[in-house]
């Protein structure tokens, strides 16, 4: 969401308070965005992570 700030404040960066939003500048415009939420570890995510490790988690050779 684009934000229009009042005259004395030219720009904001970071969190203003703990309401779940943060401010940033992008291409000269002031943007307000929702803070990312930390994901919860569900059984489906855990199973997908374990399948990924089985398929792609190989040790590197010591002589390379």
PyMOL Python script that loads the backbone (N, CA, C, O; Angstrom):
from pymol import cmd

cmd.read_pdbstr("""\
ATOM      1  N   UNK A   1       0.839  -1.149   0.000  1.00  0.00           N
ATOM      2  CA  UNK A   1       0.000   0.000   0.000  1.00  0.00           C
ATOM      3  C   UNK A   1       0.901   1.234   0.000  1.00  0.00           C
ATOM      4  O   UNK A   1       1.851   1.314   0.779  1.00  0.00           O
ATOM      5  N   UNK A   2       0.609   2.170  -0.853  1.00  0.00           N
ATOM      6  CA  UNK A   2       1.355   3.427  -0.877  1.00  0.00           C
ATOM      7  C   UNK A   2       0.855   4.309   0.256  1.00  0.00           C
ATOM      8  O   UNK A   2      -0.343   4.364   0.534  1.00  0.00           O
ATOM      9  N   UNK A   3       1.788   5.000   0.908  1.00  0.00           N
ATOM     10  CA  UNK A   3       1.431   5.867   2.024  1.00  0.00           C
ATOM     11  C   UNK A   3       1.817   7.300   1.702  1.00  0.00           C
ATOM     12  O   UNK A   3       2.879   7.544   1.127  1.00  0.00           O
ATOM     13  N   UNK A   4       0.979   8.234   2.061  1.00  0.00           N
ATOM     14  CA  UNK A   4       1.274   9.656   1.917  1.00  0.00           C
ATOM     15  C   UNK A   4       1.487  10.195   3.327  1.00  0.00           C
ATOM     16  O   UNK A   4       0.580  10.154   4.159  1.00  0.00           O
ATOM     17  N   UNK A   5       2.693  10.701   3.593  1.00  0.00           N
ATOM     18  CA  UNK A   5       3.021  11.181   4.925  1.00  0.00           C
ATOM     19  C   UNK A   5       2.782  12.681   5.034  1.00  0.00           C
ATOM     20  O   UNK A   5       2.751  13.395   4.031  1.00  0.00           O
ATOM     21  N   UNK A   6       2.616  13.142   6.262  1.00  0.00           N
ATOM     22  CA  UNK A   6       2.419  14.572   6.487  1.00  0.00           C
ATOM     23  C   UNK A   6       3.737  15.309   6.253  1.00  0.00           C
ATOM     24  O   UNK A   6       4.801  14.688   6.241  1.00  0.00           O
ATOM     25  N   UNK A   7       3.674  16.603   6.072  1.00  0.00           N
ATOM     26  CA  UNK A   7       4.804  17.443   5.657  1.00  0.00           C
ATOM     27  C   UNK A   7       6.059  17.281   6.533  1.00  0.00           C
ATOM     28  O   UNK A   7       7.132  17.075   5.966  1.00  0.00           O
ATOM     29  N   UNK A   8       6.002  17.361   7.882  1.00  0.00           N
ATOM     30  CA  UNK A   8       7.260  17.312   8.644  1.00  0.00           C
ATOM     31  C   UNK A   8       8.006  15.975   8.524  1.00  0.00           C
ATOM     32  O   UNK A   8       9.219  15.926   8.726  1.00  0.00           O
ATOM     33  N   UNK A   9       7.299  14.908   8.201  1.00  0.00           N
ATOM     34  CA  UNK A   9       7.933  13.587   8.105  1.00  0.00           C
ATOM     35  C   UNK A   9       8.120  13.261   6.629  1.00  0.00           C
ATOM     36  O   UNK A   9       7.146  13.092   5.896  1.00  0.00           O
ATOM     37  N   UNK A  10       9.365  13.175   6.202  1.00  0.00           N
ATOM     38  CA  UNK A  10       9.639  12.905   4.788  1.00  0.00           C
ATOM     39  C   UNK A  10       9.520  11.422   4.471  1.00  0.00           C
ATOM     40  O   UNK A  10       8.925  11.041   3.463  1.00  0.00           O
ATOM     41  N   UNK A  11      10.089  10.583   5.340  1.00  0.00           N
ATOM     42  CA  UNK A  11      10.015   9.143   5.089  1.00  0.00           C
ATOM     43  C   UNK A  11      10.169   8.378   6.396  1.00  0.00           C
ATOM     44  O   UNK A  11      10.698   8.896   7.380  1.00  0.00           O
ATOM     45  N   UNK A  12       9.701   7.146   6.386  1.00  0.00           N
ATOM     46  CA  UNK A  12       9.825   6.240   7.527  1.00  0.00           C
ATOM     47  C   UNK A  12      10.470   4.952   7.054  1.00  0.00           C
ATOM     48  O   UNK A  12      10.328   4.564   5.895  1.00  0.00           O
ATOM     49  N   UNK A  13      11.190   4.285   7.969  1.00  0.00           N
ATOM     50  CA  UNK A  13      11.776   2.983   7.680  1.00  0.00           C
ATOM     51  C   UNK A  13      11.636   2.101   8.898  1.00  0.00           C
ATOM     52  O   UNK A  13      11.956   2.526  10.008  1.00  0.00           O
ATOM     53  N   UNK A  14      11.158   0.872   8.713  1.00  0.00           N
ATOM     54  CA  UNK A  14      11.043  -0.080   9.809  1.00  0.00           C
ATOM     55  C   UNK A  14       9.682  -0.042  10.474  1.00  0.00           C
ATOM     56  O   UNK A  14       8.729   0.535   9.951  1.00  0.00           O
ATOM     57  N   UNK A  15       9.612  -0.678  11.656  1.00  0.00           N
ATOM     58  CA  UNK A  15       8.368  -0.740  12.411  1.00  0.00           C
ATOM     59  C   UNK A  15       8.181   0.538  13.210  1.00  0.00           C
ATOM     60  O   UNK A  15       9.126   1.061  13.800  1.00  0.00           O
ATOM     61  N   UNK A  16       6.964   1.029  13.221  1.00  0.00           N
ATOM     62  CA  UNK A  16       6.643   2.190  14.031  1.00  0.00           C
ATOM     63  C   UNK A  16       6.174   1.737  15.409  1.00  0.00           C
ATOM     64  O   UNK A  16       6.540   2.332  16.423  1.00  0.00           O
ATOM     65  N   UNK A  17       5.367   0.688  15.440  1.00  0.00           N
ATOM     66  CA  UNK A  17       4.918   0.065  16.687  1.00  0.00           C
ATOM     67  C   UNK A  17       4.646  -1.409  16.402  1.00  0.00           C
ATOM     68  O   UNK A  17       4.820  -1.852  15.267  1.00  0.00           O
ATOM     69  N   UNK A  18       4.240  -2.147  17.364  1.00  0.00           N
ATOM     70  CA  UNK A  18       4.033  -3.590  17.212  1.00  0.00           C
ATOM     71  C   UNK A  18       2.622  -3.911  16.725  1.00  0.00           C
ATOM     72  O   UNK A  18       1.921  -4.706  17.351  1.00  0.00           O
ATOM     73  N   UNK A  19       2.196  -3.305  15.620  1.00  0.00           N
ATOM     74  CA  UNK A  19       0.856  -3.541  15.095  1.00  0.00           C
ATOM     75  C   UNK A  19       0.852  -4.456  13.876  1.00  0.00           C
ATOM     76  O   UNK A  19      -0.200  -4.678  13.278  1.00  0.00           O
ATOM     77  N   UNK A  20       2.025  -4.995  13.496  1.00  0.00           N
ATOM     78  CA  UNK A  20       2.086  -5.924  12.381  1.00  0.00           C
ATOM     79  C   UNK A  20       2.385  -5.291  11.039  1.00  0.00           C
ATOM     80  O   UNK A  20       2.261  -5.962  10.015  1.00  0.00           O
ATOM     81  N   UNK A  21       2.779  -4.008  11.000  1.00  0.00           N
ATOM     82  CA  UNK A  21       3.102  -3.333   9.751  1.00  0.00           C
ATOM     83  C   UNK A  21       4.477  -2.693   9.850  1.00  0.00           C
ATOM     84  O   UNK A  21       4.934  -2.345  10.939  1.00  0.00           O
ATOM     85  N   UNK A  22       5.139  -2.539   8.692  1.00  0.00           N
ATOM     86  CA  UNK A  22       6.403  -1.822   8.653  1.00  0.00           C
ATOM     87  C   UNK A  22       6.430  -0.909   7.434  1.00  0.00           C
ATOM     88  O   UNK A  22       5.689  -1.110   6.472  1.00  0.00           O
ATOM     89  N   UNK A  23       7.299   0.096   7.494  1.00  0.00           N
ATOM     90  CA  UNK A  23       7.413   1.108   6.448  1.00  0.00           C
ATOM     91  C   UNK A  23       8.720   0.936   5.702  1.00  0.00           C
ATOM     92  O   UNK A  23       9.729   0.555   6.297  1.00  0.00           O
ATOM     93  N   UNK A  24       8.716   1.212   4.404  1.00  0.00           N
ATOM     94  CA  UNK A  24       9.934   1.179   3.604  1.00  0.00           C
ATOM     95  C   UNK A  24       9.760   2.097   2.404  1.00  0.00           C
ATOM     96  O   UNK A  24       8.648   2.510   2.075  1.00  0.00           O
ATOM     97  N   UNK A  25      10.882   2.412   1.755  1.00  0.00           N
ATOM     98  CA  UNK A  25      10.843   3.223   0.534  1.00  0.00           C
ATOM     99  C   UNK A  25      11.183   2.318  -0.630  1.00  0.00           C
ATOM    100  O   UNK A  25      12.094   1.494  -0.542  1.00  0.00           O
ATOM    101  N   UNK A  26      10.445   2.472  -1.729  1.00  0.00           N
ATOM    102  CA  UNK A  26      10.676   1.681  -2.933  1.00  0.00           C
ATOM    103  C   UNK A  26      10.493   2.585  -4.139  1.00  0.00           C
ATOM    104  O   UNK A  26       9.401   3.098  -4.384  1.00  0.00           O
ATOM    105  N   UNK A  27      11.566   2.777  -4.889  1.00  0.00           N
ATOM    106  CA  UNK A  27      11.556   3.623  -6.082  1.00  0.00           C
ATOM    107  C   UNK A  27      10.976   5.010  -5.790  1.00  0.00           C
ATOM    108  O   UNK A  27      10.171   5.532  -6.562  1.00  0.00           O
ATOM    109  N   UNK A  28      11.394   5.597  -4.667  1.00  0.00           N
ATOM    110  CA  UNK A  28      10.989   6.940  -4.315  1.00  0.00           C
ATOM    111  C   UNK A  28       9.611   7.059  -3.696  1.00  0.00           C
ATOM    112  O   UNK A  28       9.163   8.170  -3.413  1.00  0.00           O
ATOM    113  N   UNK A  29       8.925   5.949  -3.478  1.00  0.00           N
ATOM    114  CA  UNK A  29       7.592   5.991  -2.884  1.00  0.00           C
ATOM    115  C   UNK A  29       7.623   5.346  -1.512  1.00  0.00           C
ATOM    116  O   UNK A  29       8.369   4.395  -1.279  1.00  0.00           O
ATOM    117  N   UNK A  30       6.817   5.862  -0.617  1.00  0.00           N
ATOM    118  CA  UNK A  30       6.702   5.306   0.731  1.00  0.00           C
ATOM    119  C   UNK A  30       5.701   4.155   0.690  1.00  0.00           C
ATOM    120  O   UNK A  30       4.573   4.322   0.224  1.00  0.00           O
ATOM    121  N   UNK A  31       6.114   2.996   1.175  1.00  0.00           N
ATOM    122  CA  UNK A  31       5.279   1.788   1.142  1.00  0.00           C
ATOM    123  C   UNK A  31       5.039   1.304   2.573  1.00  0.00           C
ATOM    124  O   UNK A  31       5.946   1.337   3.405  1.00  0.00           O
ATOM    125  N   UNK A  32       3.818   0.857   2.852  1.00  0.00           N
ATOM    126  CA  UNK A  32       3.469   0.229   4.121  1.00  0.00           C
ATOM    127  C   UNK A  32       3.135  -1.218   3.816  1.00  0.00           C
ATOM    128  O   UNK A  32       2.307  -1.498   2.949  1.00  0.00           O
ATOM    129  N   UNK A  33       3.783  -2.153   4.534  1.00  0.00           N
ATOM    130  CA  UNK A  33       3.530  -3.575   4.294  1.00  0.00           C
ATOM    131  C   UNK A  33       3.294  -4.299   5.609  1.00  0.00           C
ATOM    132  O   UNK A  33       3.758  -3.877   6.669  1.00  0.00           O
ATOM    133  N   UNK A  34       2.568  -5.388   5.511  1.00  0.00           N
ATOM    134  CA  UNK A  34       2.349  -6.237   6.678  1.00  0.00           C
ATOM    135  C   UNK A  34       3.624  -7.025   6.956  1.00  0.00           C
ATOM    136  O   UNK A  34       4.276  -7.504   6.029  1.00  0.00           O
ATOM    137  N   UNK A  35       3.974  -7.157   8.218  1.00  0.00           N
ATOM    138  CA  UNK A  35       5.161  -7.915   8.598  1.00  0.00           C
ATOM    139  C   UNK A  35       4.919  -9.405   8.325  1.00  0.00           C
ATOM    140  O   UNK A  35       3.810  -9.902   8.520  1.00  0.00           O
ATOM    141  N   UNK A  36       5.957 -10.111   7.874  1.00  0.00           N
ATOM    142  CA  UNK A  36       5.781 -11.541   7.658  1.00  0.00           C
ATOM    143  C   UNK A  36       5.580 -12.273   8.978  1.00  0.00           C
ATOM    144  O   UNK A  36       6.193 -11.948   9.995  1.00  0.00           O
ATOM    145  N   UNK A  37       4.713 -13.261   8.930  1.00  0.00           N
ATOM    146  CA  UNK A  37       4.468 -14.064  10.132  1.00  0.00           C
ATOM    147  C   UNK A  37       5.343 -15.302  10.099  1.00  0.00           C
ATOM    148  O   UNK A  37       5.618 -15.840   9.026  1.00  0.00           O
ATOM    149  N   UNK A  38       5.777 -15.755  11.249  1.00  0.00           N
ATOM    150  CA  UNK A  38       6.568 -16.966  11.333  1.00  0.00           C
ATOM    151  C   UNK A  38       5.632 -18.158  11.110  1.00  0.00           C
ATOM    152  O   UNK A  38       4.568 -18.247  11.722  1.00  0.00           O
ATOM    153  N   UNK A  39       6.047 -19.073  10.224  1.00  0.00           N
ATOM    154  CA  UNK A  39       5.187 -20.209   9.931  1.00  0.00           C
ATOM    155  C   UNK A  39       5.255 -21.229  11.054  1.00  0.00           C
ATOM    156  O   UNK A  39       6.250 -21.325  11.772  1.00  0.00           O
ATOM    157  N   UNK A  40       4.181 -21.985  11.191  1.00  0.00           N
ATOM    158  CA  UNK A  40       4.135 -23.039  12.200  1.00  0.00           C
ATOM    159  C   UNK A  40       4.506 -24.353  11.544  1.00  0.00           C
ATOM    160  O   UNK A  40       4.257 -24.557  10.356  1.00  0.00           O
ATOM    161  N   UNK A  41       5.087 -25.222  12.303  1.00  0.00           N
ATOM    162  CA  UNK A  41       5.557 -26.503  11.787  1.00  0.00           C
ATOM    163  C   UNK A  41       4.426 -27.533  11.860  1.00  0.00           C
ATOM    164  O   UNK A  41       4.162 -28.101  12.920  1.00  0.00           O
ATOM    165  N   UNK A  42       3.765 -27.766  10.730  1.00  0.00           N
ATOM    166  CA  UNK A  42       2.677 -28.737  10.664  1.00  0.00           C
ATOM    167  C   UNK A  42       3.243 -30.100  10.281  1.00  0.00           C
ATOM    168  O   UNK A  42       4.366 -30.177   9.783  1.00  0.00           O
ATOM    169  N   UNK A  43       2.501 -31.159  10.498  1.00  0.00           N
ATOM    170  CA  UNK A  43       2.984 -32.489  10.098  1.00  0.00           C
ATOM    171  C   UNK A  43       3.265 -32.584   8.590  1.00  0.00           C
ATOM    172  O   UNK A  43       4.204 -33.270   8.187  1.00  0.00           O
ATOM    173  N   UNK A  44       2.471 -31.911   7.756  1.00  0.00           N
ATOM    174  CA  UNK A  44       2.688 -31.952   6.312  1.00  0.00           C
ATOM    175  C   UNK A  44       4.006 -31.266   5.948  1.00  0.00           C
ATOM    176  O   UNK A  44       4.744 -31.764   5.098  1.00  0.00           O
ATOM    177  N   UNK A  45       4.307 -30.136   6.577  1.00  0.00           N
ATOM    178  CA  UNK A  45       5.581 -29.447   6.302  1.00  0.00           C
ATOM    179  C   UNK A  45       6.767 -30.275   6.757  1.00  0.00           C
ATOM    180  O   UNK A  45       7.788 -30.342   6.074  1.00  0.00           O
ATOM    181  N   UNK A  46       6.626 -30.902   7.910  1.00  0.00           N
ATOM    182  CA  UNK A  46       7.711 -31.735   8.424  1.00  0.00           C
ATOM    183  C   UNK A  46       7.964 -32.908   7.488  1.00  0.00           C
ATOM    184  O   UNK A  46       9.118 -33.244   7.225  1.00  0.00           O
ATOM    185  N   UNK A  47       6.912 -33.535   6.983  1.00  0.00           N
ATOM    186  CA  UNK A  47       7.058 -34.658   6.057  1.00  0.00           C
ATOM    187  C   UNK A  47       7.693 -34.196   4.749  1.00  0.00           C
ATOM    188  O   UNK A  47       8.549 -34.891   4.202  1.00  0.00           O
ATOM    189  N   UNK A  48       7.286 -33.033   4.241  1.00  0.00           N
ATOM    190  CA  UNK A  48       7.870 -32.510   3.005  1.00  0.00           C
ATOM    191  C   UNK A  48       9.354 -32.205   3.202  1.00  0.00           C
ATOM    192  O   UNK A  48      10.164 -32.481   2.316  1.00  0.00           O
ATOM    193  N   UNK A  49       9.715 -31.644   4.345  1.00  0.00           N
ATOM    194  CA  UNK A  49      11.117 -31.347   4.631  1.00  0.00           C
ATOM    195  C   UNK A  49      11.944 -32.630   4.709  1.00  0.00           C
ATOM    196  O   UNK A  49      13.072 -32.677   4.217  1.00  0.00           O
ATOM    197  N   UNK A  50      11.385 -33.667   5.325  1.00  0.00           N
ATOM    198  CA  UNK A  50      12.100 -34.950   5.416  1.00  0.00           C
ATOM    199  C   UNK A  50      12.279 -35.590   4.038  1.00  0.00           C
ATOM    200  O   UNK A  50      13.327 -36.173   3.762  1.00  0.00           O
ATOM    201  N   UNK A  51      11.256 -35.486   3.160  1.00  0.00           N
ATOM    202  CA  UNK A  51      11.387 -36.008   1.797  1.00  0.00           C
ATOM    203  C   UNK A  51      12.463 -35.243   1.027  1.00  0.00           C
ATOM    204  O   UNK A  51      13.222 -35.836   0.260  1.00  0.00           O
ATOM    205  N   UNK A  52      12.527 -33.937   1.229  1.00  0.00           N
ATOM    206  CA  UNK A  52      13.550 -33.122   0.576  1.00  0.00           C
ATOM    207  C   UNK A  52      14.943 -33.545   1.033  1.00  0.00           C
ATOM    208  O   UNK A  52      15.856 -33.655   0.214  1.00  0.00           O
ATOM    209  N   UNK A  53      15.113 -33.779   2.317  1.00  0.00           N
ATOM    210  CA  UNK A  53      16.414 -34.200   2.850  1.00  0.00           C
ATOM    211  C   UNK A  53      16.808 -35.559   2.285  1.00  0.00           C
ATOM    212  O   UNK A  53      17.967 -35.770   1.927  1.00  0.00           O
ATOM    213  N   UNK A  54      15.858 -36.477   2.204  1.00  0.00           N
ATOM    214  CA  UNK A  54      16.157 -37.799   1.641  1.00  0.00           C
ATOM    215  C   UNK A  54      16.580 -37.705   0.180  1.00  0.00           C
ATOM    216  O   UNK A  54      17.482 -38.419  -0.258  1.00  0.00           O
ATOM    217  N   UNK A  55      15.934 -36.832  -0.563  1.00  0.00           N
ATOM    218  CA  UNK A  55      16.205 -36.742  -1.991  1.00  0.00           C
ATOM    219  C   UNK A  55      17.453 -35.928  -2.315  1.00  0.00           C
ATOM    220  O   UNK A  55      18.254 -36.337  -3.154  1.00  0.00           O
ATOM    221  N   UNK A  56      17.626 -34.794  -1.669  1.00  0.00           N
ATOM    222  CA  UNK A  56      18.696 -33.875  -2.039  1.00  0.00           C
ATOM    223  C   UNK A  56      19.793 -33.738  -0.987  1.00  0.00           C
ATOM    224  O   UNK A  56      20.821 -33.126  -1.276  1.00  0.00           O
ATOM    225  N   UNK A  57      19.627 -34.265   0.191  1.00  0.00           N
ATOM    226  CA  UNK A  57      20.607 -34.063   1.262  1.00  0.00           C
ATOM    227  C   UNK A  57      21.734 -35.067   1.201  1.00  0.00           C
ATOM    228  O   UNK A  57      21.758 -36.031   1.967  1.00  0.00           O
ATOM    229  N   UNK A  58      22.667 -34.847   0.292  1.00  0.00           N
ATOM    230  CA  UNK A  58      23.818 -35.741   0.163  1.00  0.00           C
ATOM    231  C   UNK A  58      25.061 -35.046   0.686  1.00  0.00           C
ATOM    232  O   UNK A  58      25.229 -33.838   0.519  1.00  0.00           O
ATOM    233  N   UNK A  59      25.929 -35.821   1.321  1.00  0.00           N
ATOM    234  CA  UNK A  59      27.178 -35.257   1.835  1.00  0.00           C
ATOM    235  C   UNK A  59      28.128 -34.998   0.685  1.00  0.00           C
ATOM    236  O   UNK A  59      28.144 -35.730  -0.305  1.00  0.00           O
ATOM    237  N   UNK A  60      28.923 -33.943   0.830  1.00  0.00           N
ATOM    238  CA  UNK A  60      29.914 -33.612  -0.179  1.00  0.00           C
ATOM    239  C   UNK A  60      31.139 -34.498   0.003  1.00  0.00           C
ATOM    240  O   UNK A  60      31.452 -34.928   1.113  1.00  0.00           O
ATOM    241  N   UNK A  61      31.826 -34.762  -1.103  1.00  0.00           N
ATOM    242  CA  UNK A  61      33.064 -35.549  -1.032  1.00  0.00           C
ATOM    243  C   UNK A  61      34.146 -34.723  -0.341  1.00  0.00           C
ATOM    244  O   UNK A  61      34.218 -33.507  -0.513  1.00  0.00           O
ATOM    245  N   UNK A  62      34.992 -35.406   0.450  1.00  0.00           N
ATOM    246  CA  UNK A  62      36.029 -34.700   1.201  1.00  0.00           C
ATOM    247  C   UNK A  62      37.165 -34.226   0.308  1.00  0.00           C
ATOM    248  O   UNK A  62      37.815 -33.230   0.626  1.00  0.00           O
ATOM    249  N   UNK A  63      37.429 -34.930  -0.829  1.00  0.00           N
ATOM    250  CA  UNK A  63      38.565 -34.543  -1.682  1.00  0.00           C
ATOM    251  C   UNK A  63      38.191 -33.524  -2.748  1.00  0.00           C
ATOM    252  O   UNK A  63      39.011 -33.275  -3.632  1.00  0.00           O
ATOM    253  N   UNK A  64      37.055 -32.944  -2.725  1.00  0.00           N
ATOM    254  CA  UNK A  64      36.719 -31.906  -3.715  1.00  0.00           C
ATOM    255  C   UNK A  64      36.906 -30.537  -3.162  1.00  0.00           C
ATOM    256  O   UNK A  64      36.669 -29.551  -3.860  1.00  0.00           O
TER     257      UNK A  64
END
""", "prot")
cmd.dss("prot")
cmd.show_as("cartoon", "prot")
cmd.util.cbc("prot")
cmd.orient("prot")
